[in-house]
Amino acid sequence: MKTAKLAYRPVGLAFGFAGGILARAAFNQMWKRAGHTDDAPGAMDEERTWREILLAAALQGAIFAVVKAAVDRAGATSVRRLTGTWPSRCPGAAPRPAAAPVP
């Protein structure tokens, strides 16, 4: 179990970095496909409307969440292939309780 945790750190770091770059590129493409020619607005962009800022934030959040889930899953799967053990969700976490039997 400890080997999987140690193996996951560099894999998770590399995948996380690559995932951030991928998510940013995906967001920029989606923003342009939505018909916007300029960069996505930031929360403090005074010239933009509330609607545009909140739409950009929601789209960015959704894309980053999907990419993060995919990257985390791919990293854990890679570690399992290398070590034969699934890495723990977080260090020191209590094991998940077994599912209740179905009657």
N, C-alpha and C positions, 0 to 999 in steps of 0.2 A: 504494500500500500504506500509506503514512504517513497519507493522508487517512482511510482506513478506521479506523486505530487511534485517530486524534484524534476522529473522529465517534463511535466506540464508547464513549469515556469518559463523556460526559454521558448517552448512552442507557443504558449499563450501570449507571450510578449511579442513574438514575431508575427503571429496571426493577428493580434490586436492592432499592431502598427499598420499592417497591410489592410486590415479591415477598415480602419479609419480613413485611409487614402481611398479605398474602394467606395465607402459610403459617401465621402465628399464628392467624388466624381459622379456617382449615381444621382445624388441630390442636384448637382449642377445641371446634369442632363435633363432630369425631370422638370426642373424649374424652367429651363429653356423650352422644353416641349409644351409646357403649360402656356406658352405664348409670351413669355417675358424675355426681352432682349438684354436687359441689364442684370447685374448681380442681385442675388436675393437680399432682401432688406434685413437689417439688424433691428433689434428692439428699440434702439435709440435713434433710428433714422427718422428725422423729423419730417421729411418730405413724403413719406409713405403713409398710407392709410392703415387703420387698425386691422381691417380685413386682410390686406396684403401681408402685413407683418405676422398675424396669427396663422394665416394659411401657410406661409413659408415655414414658420416654427413647427406646425403640425406635420407638414410633409417631411421636414428634416428629421424630426423626432421619430416618425414612423420608419423612415429609411434606415436611420442609425440603429434602431431597435432590431429590425429584421437582420441587418448585417451583423450586429453584435451576436445575436442568437446563432446565426449560421457559423460565424467564426468560432464562437465558444464550442459549439457542437463539433465542428471539424477538428478543432484542437484536441478535444477530449477523445474523439474517435481515433485520431492519430496516435495519441499517447497509449490508448488501449492496444492498438496494433503493435506498438513498439514494446510495451511492457506486459501486456496481457491483463492489465488491471485498469479499471475506470478511475480517473482521478476524483478525489473528494470535491464536493461543491465548495467548501471553504475549510481552511485548517481548523481543527478542533470542533467541527460541527458534530452534533449528535447524529447517530445513524437514524435513517428514516424508519418509522415503525412499519411493521409488516401490515399489509392490507388485511382487512377483516375478511374471514371466509364467507363466501356466498352460500346462503342456505339452500 
